[in-house]
Amino acid sequence: MEPTKRCGVCKEVKLLTEFYRRYDQKTPGYLCRCKACQIRITNANPKIKERIKDWGSRNKERRAESARNWRAANPERAKAVVKKWVKNNPHKMREMWRRKGVVIKQAIPQWADLSKMHAIYLGAERLTTSSGVPHTVDHIVPLRSKLVCGLHCEANLQVMPQSENFSKGNRHWPDMP
């Protein structure tokens, strides 16, 4: 039998999975309100919403670390969450790809050899097909970063496994300061 708890607001007995975890105590527990009541109360009170938003802006690193830990502990659920978000937000995906396309167009120098670049992309496809491991084309020096912006040319492209590329992001490059 799964553990249950009684909600302090709606007074219903529900499974523990229906309650948010509480991490601000020495021993983690659960909130006294179920998720449905917590959402209803939060949405009804703009001050609570503002406090939550304010806390999030003050604790960006903590939130990012927590999210990284959760994704590492729950890779399948994380993948499902992303897949669901992509399915429910096609307009945002189109906007993201459009923005990326604009950045790439702006980063192509006049002297870039487009046929060599095309060959690199074909090589990534062939590697994926032959090995069964997804490979992508990565910009050695990222096109957009806080510290540097690279070019979209054959000298700045490399083929690497997709998982390695995603973990690298635009945070690492050779001779990084």
LINFENTA-V576448 format. One record per pair of residues at least 24 apart in sequence whose C-alpha atoms are under 6 Angstrom apart, sorted by the first residue. I is the first residue (numbers start at 1). J is the second residue. Records with the same first field share a line. If there is no record, write none. Layout:
# LINFENTA-V576448
I=J, J
This chain:
# LINFENTA-V576448
7=32, 33, 34
8=32, 33
107=151, 152
108=152
112=153
117=154
124=159
134=161, 162
135=160, 161, 162
136=160, 162
140=173
141=173
142=170
